[in-house]
């Protein structure tokens, strides 16, 4: 009887904490209570920051209770995709989600699964927005940054209160990339190591080279277009034409780059299937600006971000 009572109590505890912690963490602690201590280990992981864009604007239009209900609904769409691909939801930060692949459970395909989750979240949110019952309803879009690399994962905090999370430059860069999609009129941006890890699985296009705050060296940023096995001829041509324009831009042939991006801008919907996504239009506008006001020599082609 005592055994049955203890088992029921353990299951109640697991069920209660599963609402606050990842099931993987709960299971690990149930099997190994000694894991409940401060400390960490080095892992290579993929980190995602996903932010619901339009939160500030919507918060001024609806009551707080309605805002929380809508926010939770859309955060749920993101979490569904994270958990479906074996990811770990690290935390909610207001209207944003931080997630990991590769910890606490090892995942050799962490970058692939991270991008699949990101693309799945974008698709799921678009479906929700386009559903007949929701076309005139309030909702959000999403912008996502992913970065892969070494981190320290483990219990971080104090002796009395801590959280299983990841820390390190890889995480810091991922958090900076989360705001970048809005600058390029797209929804997902990934860092260079992520792109390298998934290039055989996904069709990517390099968008630009940027300098983010808090990092000394610039980094290339990429946009996933489709899984390689499912990429259409239009998407492959889109990636090729964009690369040609980017090469002209970096060579300071701004008129040529502008013409290539301007022509590609009208085909972006065929490339992404999203009428709101148009990195080519954004880059055409930048090339046109440089046509009128060329950068000084020498120029490295790096676009410096002035905000986080």
Secondary structure, 3 states (H helix, E strand, C coil): CHHHHHHHHHHHHHHHHCCCCCHHHHHHHHHCHHHCCCEEEEEEEEEEEEEEECHHHHHCCCCHHHHHHHHHHHHHHHHHHHHHCCCEEEEEECCEEEEEECCCCCCCCHHHHHHHHHHHHHHHHHHHHHCHHHCCCCCCEEEEEEEEEEEEEEEEECCCCEEEEEECHHHHHHHHHCCHHHHCCCCEEECHHHHHHHCCCEEEEEEEEEECCCCCCCEEEEEEEEEHHHCCHHHHHHHHHHHHHHHHHHCCCHHHHHHHHHHHHCCHHHHHCCCCCCHHHHHHHHHHHHHHCCCCCCCCCCEECCCC
